[in-house]
Amino acid sequence: MRSYVATEWGKPLELREQETPAPTGKEVLVRITAAGVCHSDLHIHDGYYDLGGGRRLNNAERGVYPPRVLGHEIAGTIEAVGEAAEGVSVGDDVVVYPWIGCGMCDACALGDEQNCPTPRTLGIFFDGGYSTHCLVPEAKYCVPLDGIAPEVAALYACSGITTYHALRKFDEAVFKSEPVLIIGAGGLGMMALTILNGMGGFGAIVADVDENKLEAALANGARAVVNPRDVDVAAQVKALAPSGRGLRMAIDLVGNPETLQLAIDCMVKGGKVVAVGLMGGEFTIPTPFLPMRALTIEGSYVGTLQELRDLMALVREHSIPPPPIEKHTLDEAQQVMDSLRAGKITGRGVLMPAGI
């Protein structure tokens, strides 16, 4: 099989060719047809997350070491199965749930494998999708495509369930009657827009500093857009709220001090901010604001295996359109990462190892 490997953090990916693994036990071998390039891949490739104040969370502190095949958004065709694999057959087209836990802790028992303290995440702790093949530890993590294109389904394994999981944190009545502020109109933002509409949400006000992405957000169903560089951006957002005083819901898909502050500034008393983005930095808030404004700031990390299944069913039932997608060959893996880092991709970049 052919794979693009991070041999050292921060260094260009290297092509490696090696023998294709044979699955044993409950394992499943997937021949990859689509692999999304996610912004999280950039952090992993850098080797750290920015914690602000000159501090870093290094990959080694999380137990993540090179060499590693990146890529956790994976779709493909089952090519071989282990002798104990159940529920799948060779030839099945599937999307792979990558947020695999240890299978023995309380989080895994609750179905929250994404919160497992000793995860086995594909593309982070184990080799992932920047390759022609991927070994999946158990068949249950392979969800049928059932007609959804692989380059679309692959995205639901991360950006899809990440935004779906975050949107589900809001009160349903408020979600269906008032707009949510979405900060960030990149891949996650575009995904959030399409899923929000499919979930029956009232709509979204989208904030981004890139005018081209704001135009794309309007084309993909945003009710209104704002640019955080405007000095009166918070006032603009509040004026767009039904009450004229502010919003009750915001999702920060960027995750730096400025974007989180913007979300808080736009909230009315009793509002909820869901923090998703991992751009980095350090944030402080006067502690009296939390009780005095009845403010909720809640973190949200990807989603569950069941949510991937539910999201795929929702997409089929409501014919949810995909976000903008750029298709690339596997050999363009480093190029796509560089373009994503430079902010030159509107929507999502997807590698197609089997051909475009």
Buried (B, 14 or more C-beta within 10 A) or exposed (E): BBBBBBEEBEEEBEEBEEEBBEBEEBBBBBBBBBBBBBBBBBBBBBBBBBEEEEEBBEBEEBEBEBEBBBBBBBBBBBBBBBEEBEEBEEEBBBBBBBBBBEEEBEBBEEEBBBBBEEBBBBBBBBBBBBBBBBBBBBBBBBBBBEEBBBBBBBBBBBBBBBBBBBBBBBEEEBBEEBBBBBBBBBBBBBBBBBBBBBBEBBBBBBBBBBEEBBBBBBEBBBBBBBEBEEEEBBBBBBEBBEEEEBBBBBBBBBBBBBBBBBBBBBBBEEBBBBBBBBBBBEBEEEEEEEEEBEBEBEEBBBBBBEBBBBBBEBBEEBEBBBBBBBBBBBEBBBBBBEBBBEEEBBBBBBBBBBEE
